[in-house]
């Protein structure tokens, strides 16, 4: 399958099976578009009619271009055969029951009262709770016990607001470090925080122990304070921005992300990203809100079109910033065309429910943080392990080829079938399709590919 698009003056063709990307001139672009449905003579006639007034477009040149397209087809770089479909059902089976990452919900409580919070203000549809050290310790032991020969293990401290259980976070990091040599493991920690409780101790500890820090900021003050408020209704922007700036400066500007959410109120989210850049933050992420369709924050079909235009605007502006010597990074545009995800990741996706699980404060296991609190999605617990094996097998079978709607999608090996949680919340099934998310993902990939083409051309 070949996908063609034009963006920012570039004519691009993407071969979905091989991953080959071709930057074309307008004549070659049209030839590729006609190649599978027209004869050579029909292509020559059509191109001559369209471009014949140009001195550089001759019948000889057109036939040479058609020959080049045929060579690319024969080399498997255009209309390549999809040889990966038979692997989809066996790749995860080969990995067995190896677990490589846990999301530790150390705090099912929060000091903010964000109305769009998918986690019900940190409670995840249940009671407020803090994880004990004993439970967290057992979770780390569970991870080690089920990680097989894998050396590098990932642990995310999540909430709610994990800094509300700061002492336990520190104790768990210390415990993990104490067993690394004996167990022949290497722990990489991430902390996600709203910033309200950041202080010098938190900054020093995070910069010493956390491989990554995710900082929640929605952008402009008016955008952020519209929804990210405390229980008295006060906005949090003025309190957290100086703390984030201090943490990032002490961190040397590396291994962090400003993570924002845009909603119906700000589909012009690039203004919020640019504001964060003006504050000195360069590592940026902005995600569409996840909520019920009738929620006031939900994106409308009109918003989706606005957001797609915003993605294009952002890509062009990022190219400008890079040329001017002050680049910013946008998480969704991080694309490695030479050494990107292996075919296992392209087919299997994030590994939720198999390689990656979320742990509640009392030790229950869920496929990921977005399923926590919904009893039907409970996998087991950290003492008995995965007892709902049928559910684990359902997630194991969830891949880029598991959804009929993805069969004719050029991007399926870029998104791996999409987010299981978003699909479930939109359709009730992890094999469903969250249509707005698909539209936005494909636009982001087009923008990221265009940026690579522009970088290569400079």
Order of alpha helices (4+ residues) and beta strands (2+ residues): beta-beta-beta-alpha-alpha-alpha-alpha-beta-beta-alpha-beta-alpha-beta-alpha-beta-alpha-alpha-beta-alpha-beta-alpha-beta-alpha-beta-beta-beta-beta-alpha-alpha-alpha-alpha
